Amino acid sequence: MFSTSCKEDEPDNMVEPSNLVVEVTVPASGVGIVHIQATADNATEFRLYIGSDDQPAATNTTGTFDYEFTQAGTYTIRLRAYGSSGRYISSEKQVVIDDDDPVTVGEGYVTPLQYAGYQLVWNDEFDGNALNNQYWSYETGAGGWGNNELQYYRQENTIVSDDVLTIEARKENYQNSSYTSSRLVTRGKKSFKYGRIDIRALLPEGQGIWPALWMLGDNITNVGWPQCGETDIMEMIGGSGREKTIHGTLHWDNNGHVQYGQSYSLSTGIFADEYHVFTIIWDATRIKWYVNDVKYNEVDITPAHMTEFQASSFFIFNLAVGGVWPGNPDASTIFPQQLKVDYIRVFQAG
């Protein structure tokens, strides 16, 4: 676009730039130097901007730039071509820098397909190349989702490939939201009362990133929340060194909202380093939480005010951006971020 500035007594020979073309070459694999070549008619100067920075990262008269990206993510590159008049035209492109050492599905903890005293009653191994719509539905839209979240949930941010489900949070403008992601539910398709539930997942990272694997009571449309009961199998809030800690929590009603939870922290590394298995074991008396078969939380659900957890619940997988708990993303947050799920398995006694 042209700037709106004007100069008095501007000479007739001061011409405007036009026909700006920008070509971007990214590294074949991993982080490194991105080559940018800009050309424009009547251009006397080119300026390169990265992201939302107001100050140019580089300026020259040739339009040739080499800029090094040191972290994987999706970045916005803006080029301005200035003419002798002082006005400019601009072009904007998104550049995706891949991780040159991605975590593979073979890395991390694995649980079996059978346990003594249990039967496998449902599982999704996310094989094939599409989400199984006999199990899952998409919940879409924005509006904060009760937590002042910033994302717009879309079907397009869900990918199934190489036997892994990926929910991707992206920094992009869509329907007046600055971020997009996905939210999947089994409501009306798969719900369960009691059992052992294993979910093997690789978590994202970054300030303002909020992945969750959780359950809500089937009766939520009739009684609302928290009367339906909520079981958070795993939540993690990114930023400020918090990616080494996950949370397991119950929410219910007892003359108002009540919650109880505990956290589990890794002794080394973060949950984005490899896959972990998040488990609850739920029966008529207790719900127990585990990470890689290590128990870290247990709640007695026999009190009369906790009948929410004596009824069936469905699953929700989502990756939120921002909100009252994690806070909003900042300049340190790299996008896209991905929540990857290898499998979900439900076992029941018998």
N, C-alpha and C positions, 0 to 999 in steps of 0.2 A: 504494500500500500504506500501511497505518497504521504509524506509528512505535511502538516498543515502550515508549517512556518513559511513565511514570505520575507523577502528582503526588498527594501526600498531601492529604487533606481537600479534595478537589476539589469545588467547588460544583456543585449539580445543574444549574445553568443553563449550564454549559460543555458545548457540544455539538460533535459531530464533523462535519467537512466531508464532503460526499458529492456524487456526480454531477458529477465533474470532466469538462469538455469543453474541448478545446483545438483552435483553428482557426489554421492557419498560411497566410499568403499570401506567396509568394516573388516576386521581381522577374520581370517577363515575359521579360527577357533580361539575362544577365550578372549580375555581382555588384551588391550594393546592400543596401538596407534590407529586412529580413524583418519583416512585421507579424504579431504573435502576440496572439491574444485567448483568454483563459482565463476560464471561468465555473465556479462550483461553489456548491452550496447550503451555507449556514452557514460560508462562508469569510471570514476576517478579514484574511488576508494571502496574497499570491502571490509566489513566488520563481522566477526564471528561471535555469537552469543550462545552460551550453554545453559539450558534450563530457563529459569525465570530471572537470572541475574541481569541487573540493569547495566552493568559495566561489561564491555566487550572482553572476551577471552583473548582475542588477537585482532589486529588490524593490519591491512597491507593494501597494495595497489594491484596485486596480481590475481587475487581470488583463490590462491592455493594455500590450504591450511593442513597441518598435521597436528591432531589433538589426541593426547593419550588419555584413555579411560582406564582406571585402575581397578574398577569393580564392575561385576556383571550387573545388568539392569537395563531398563528402557529410558532413554534420554531424549530430550528435545533439543535439536540444533536449529538456531535461527541465523540466517545470513541477511545482511543488509548491503545493498549496492547503492552508493551515493554518487550523484552527478555533480557537476561543477556548480550547480545552483544551490547545493546544500541539501536538497531533498533526496529521499531514498525510496527504493522499493525493497520488499523483503520476501523471503521464502522460509518456510518452517518445515522441518522433517523430523520424524522420530527414528531413533537408532536403537536397535536391540543388540546389546553386548552379551554373548552367551558365557556361561560359566565353563571354564576350560577344565574343571575337575568336578563335575557334578556328582552328587551322591547317588549311587545306584540302588536298585531295589534289593540287591543282595546284601547290602550293608546293614547291620543292626540285628536286633533281637527278633526271634521267630517263635511262634507258638504252634502246637500240633493241631491236627484236624480231629483228634479224639482225646477224651479224658475218661478215666475210670468213673463210672457212675453217672455219666452224662451221655446224651445223644445230640448230635448235630441236627438242629431243626430248621435252620436257615443260614445261608451264607451268600455273600457276593464277593467273588474274587476279581471282579472288574476286568474280565477277559473280553475279547472282542474290541470293537472300535467305537462303541456308543454306549451311553448310559442305558441300563435296562429299565424301560418305562413300566414294566410289570412290578418293579420294586420301588422306583423313585419318581417323584414329581419335582418340578421347579417352583419355588416361590420367588416372585420377581417384584421389582419396584424399589422405591427409596422411602423417604419419610422418617428415617432415623431408627426405625424398628424398636422403639421404646428406650433406646440408649443414646440418642443423639449421634448415631453412626452416620458416616459420610458417603457410603457406597450406594450404588444402584445395582441391585441384583439382577443378573441377566443369564439366560441359558447359554449364551455364547462364551461365557467364562468357564465352562465345564468341558473337560477333555478326558476321554478314555482311550488310552493307548498303552501298548506294552504291558498289559495286565495291571495297570495303575490308574486310579481316578485322580485327576488333578483339578483342583479349584484354584483359579488364578485371580488375584487382585491386581488391577491395572490402574495406573494414573492416566485417566482419559476423561474428557468431558462428554457426558451423556445425560440427556434429559435433566439438565440443570444440576447434575451431580458431577463432582470432580474425580470420582473414582468408580470403578465397576468391579463386581465380583459375582459369586454364585452362592445360592442357598438351596440345599436339597432336602427333601423330606420323604418319609415312607408313610405318611398319614393316609389312611384309607386303603393301604396296600399291604404293609407289614407292621404289625405291632405285637408286643409280647408282654407277658406277666411272669416274672422270675426267670432265673437262668444265669449262666455265665456268658458274658459278652466280651469278645476280644476284638479290638480295632488296632490294626498295625498301620502306623502313619509316620510320615516325615513332616515336621512342622516348619513353617516359615519363620522369618525374623524381621526385626525393624520396629522403630518407634511407631506406635499407632496401629500395629498389626495385631489382630485378635481372632485366631482360629478357635473353633469350638466343635466338639463331638458330643451330642447330648440327646436328651429325651424329654418329651412332654406327654402328659396323660391324654388318652384318646378323647376324653370328655371335655377338652378345652373349649370347644365351640358352645357347649351347654353351660359350663360353670365358670369359664374364664380362668385367668391366671391371678394368683398362684394356687387357686383352689384345685386345679387339675394336677398339680405337682410337677416339679422339674428336677430331672436328674442330670447333672453335668458330669459326664464321664471324663472329659478333659477340656480345660480351657487354658490358654496361654496368652499373656499380654506381652508384646514386644517392647524393646527399648530399655535403656537404663540398666543393662545387665540382667534383665528379667527373663531372657530366653532360656535360662537353665531351670526354670521353675514352672510346674503345671499345677492346676487346681482341680479338685474334685469336690462337688458341692450339691447339696439338696436345697430346694426351695419349696415351701408349702404354706398353708394357711392355718393360723391359730389365732382367730380374732385379729387378723392382719398378717402381713407378709413376715415369714420366719425363714431363716436360712442357717445352714451349718455346713462348714467345709474345712478341709485341710489341704496342705500343699506338699509337693514333693520336689526336691531340688537335686539335680545331678551333682556329683562330687567333682566332675571335670567336664568341660565342654558344654554344649548347648543342645537343645532338642532338634536343631537344624543340621547337626553333624551326621546323623544316621537315623534309621527307622527305629521306633520304639513301639511296644504293644501296650495299649491302654485298656484296662480290664475292670469291669465290675462283676461281682458275684452277688446275686440278689435272690433272696428267698423270703418267706413269709415273716421272718423276724429281723433280718439285717441286710444292709447293703455294704459291701466292702469294696474298696478301690485299690488297684494295683498298677504299678508300672514295671514292666518286664518281670512279672510275677512277684514283685516286692510290695507287700501291703503297706499303705500309708494312711488309710482313713477307714473308719467303720462307724455306722450309725444304726442304732436300734430303732426299728420302724414299727414296733408293737404298740406305742401309745395311741390312745383313741383319736388324738388330733392329727394322726399321720396316716389316715386311711387312704390318702392319695396314692400311696406306694403299695397298696394291695389291689391295684387295678392295672390294666394294660397301658403301655406307652408306645409311642412311635419315635423313630430316629430323626435327628436333624444334623446335617453336616453343613457348616458355613464358615466363611472367611470374611470377617468384618474389617472395616477400615475406620479408625477413629472411634469416638464414643467416650462416655463418661468414665469408664474404667481405664483404658489404655492411654487416653489422650489422643491428640491428633498427630498425623505424620509430620515430620519436619524435614529439614534439608538433608539429614542423615539417612532418611528412609529410601531404600533402593526399590524400584518397581521394575518389572512385576514381581510379586511374591506368590508363592505357591504352597498350598496345603495338598499333600499327596497321600492317598490312602491305598494300601496294598490289598487289604481285605477287611471285611467285617464278618464275624461268625457268632452265631447264637446257639448255645448249648443249653439243654434243659435236663433236669434229673429224671432218671428212669431208664 
